[in-house]
Amino acid sequence: MKVVSAMYLSKYRIRVWFNGFKGEKNVDIEPILQSSANPSIKELLDVRKFRQFHIEHGGLCWDNNALSLSAESLYDGSYLNTT
């Protein structure tokens, strides 16, 4: 499974499209950002920095390389258990 497209929605929410017949999901990344003790991840609470995500290796990544989320974790919600 891969992320094929992603669009910023609001605050810390992103709409993610998956390949195949998996469709799309809206994901809220705020719980990860709020609960993390990692200062690089905390930087993403600045919405200007948060919006600088891109697709890399089929998942979502951020420009400061602090956070990378796989397509599988975004699809099944397990990204919420990564901190």
Contacts in CASP RR format, 6 or more apart in sequence:
PFRMAT RR
TARGET T0000
AUTHOR 0000-0000-0000
METHOD contacts of the structure
MODEL  1
MKVVSAMYLSKYRIRVWFNGFKGEKNVDIEPILQSSANPSIKELLDVRKF
RQFHIEHGGLCWDNNALSLSAESLYDGSYLNTT
1 18 0 8 1.000
1 19 0 8 1.000
1 20 0 8 1.000
1 22 0 8 1.000
1 71 0 8 1.000
1 72 0 8 1.000
1 75 0 8 1.000
2 18 0 8 1.000
2 19 0 8 1.000
2 58 0 8 1.000
2 59 0 8 1.000
2 71 0 8 1.000
3 16 0 8 1.000
3 17 0 8 1.000
3 18 0 8 1.000
3 19 0 8 1.000
3 55 0 8 1.000
3 58 0 8 1.000
3 59 0 8 1.000
3 60 0 8 1.000
3 71 0 8 1.000
3 74 0 8 1.000
4 17 0 8 1.000
4 18 0 8 1.000
4 19 0 8 1.000
4 55 0 8 1.000
4 58 0 8 1.000
5 16 0 8 1.000
5 17 0 8 1.000
5 55 0 8 1.000
6 14 0 8 1.000
6 15 0 8 1.000
6 16 0 8 1.000
6 17 0 8 1.000
6 53 0 8 1.000
6 55 0 8 1.000
6 60 0 8 1.000
7 14 0 8 1.000
7 15 0 8 1.000
8 14 0 8 1.000
8 51 0 8 1.000
8 53 0 8 1.000
9 15 0 8 1.000
9 26 0 8 1.000
11 30 0 8 1.000
11 47 0 8 1.000
12 28 0 8 1.000
12 29 0 8 1.000
12 30 0 8 1.000
12 33 0 8 1.000
12 47 0 8 1.000
12 50 0 8 1.000
13 26 0 8 1.000
13 27 0 8 1.000
13 28 0 8 1.000
13 29 0 8 1.000
13 30 0 8 1.000
14 26 0 8 1.000
14 27 0 8 1.000
14 29 0 8 1.000
14 53 0 8 1.000
14 60 0 8 1.000
15 24 0 8 1.000
15 25 0 8 1.000
15 26 0 8 1.000
15 27 0 8 1.000
16 24 0 8 1.000
16 25 0 8 1.000
16 26 0 8 1.000
16 27 0 8 1.000
16 60 0 8 1.000
16 71 0 8 1.000
16 74 0 8 1.000
16 75 0 8 1.000
17 23 0 8 1.000
17 24 0 8 1.000
18 24 0 8 1.000
18 25 0 8 1.000
18 71 0 8 1.000
18 75 0 8 1.000
22 75 0 8 1.000
25 74 0 8 1.000
25 75 0 8 1.000
27 74 0 8 1.000
27 77 0 8 1.000
27 79 0 8 1.000
29 44 0 8 1.000
29 50 0 8 1.000
29 67 0 8 1.000
29 69 0 8 1.000
29 79 0 8 1.000
31 80 0 8 1.000
32 41 0 8 1.000
32 67 0 8 1.000
32 79 0 8 1.000
32 80 0 8 1.000
32 82 0 8 1.000
32 83 0 8 1.000
33 41 0 8 1.000
33 42 0 8 1.000
33 44 0 8 1.000
33 45 0 8 1.000
33 50 0 8 1.000
34 45 0 8 1.000
35 83 0 8 1.000
36 42 0 8 1.000
36 83 0 8 1.000
38 66 0 8 1.000
40 64 0 8 1.000
40 65 0 8 1.000
40 66 0 8 1.000
40 67 0 8 1.000
41 66 0 8 1.000
41 67 0 8 1.000
43 49 0 8 1.000
43 64 0 8 1.000
43 66 0 8 1.000
44 50 0 8 1.000
44 62 0 8 1.000
44 64 0 8 1.000
44 66 0 8 1.000
44 67 0 8 1.000
49 62 0 8 1.000
49 63 0 8 1.000
49 64 0 8 1.000
50 62 0 8 1.000
52 62 0 8 1.000
52 63 0 8 1.000
52 64 0 8 1.000
53 60 0 8 1.000
53 61 0 8 1.000
53 62 0 8 1.000
53 63 0 8 1.000
54 60 0 8 1.000
54 61 0 8 1.000
54 62 0 8 1.000
54 63 0 8 1.000
55 61 0 8 1.000
56 68 0 8 1.000
58 70 0 8 1.000
58 71 0 8 1.000
59 68 0 8 1.000
59 69 0 8 1.000
59 70 0 8 1.000
59 71 0 8 1.000
59 74 0 8 1.000
60 68 0 8 1.000
60 69 0 8 1.000
60 74 0 8 1.000
61 67 0 8 1.000
61 68 0 8 1.000
61 69 0 8 1.000
62 68 0 8 1.000
69 79 0 8 1.000
69 82 0 8 1.000
70 79 0 8 1.000
72 78 0 8 1.000
73 79 0 8 1.000
73 82 0 8 1.000
END
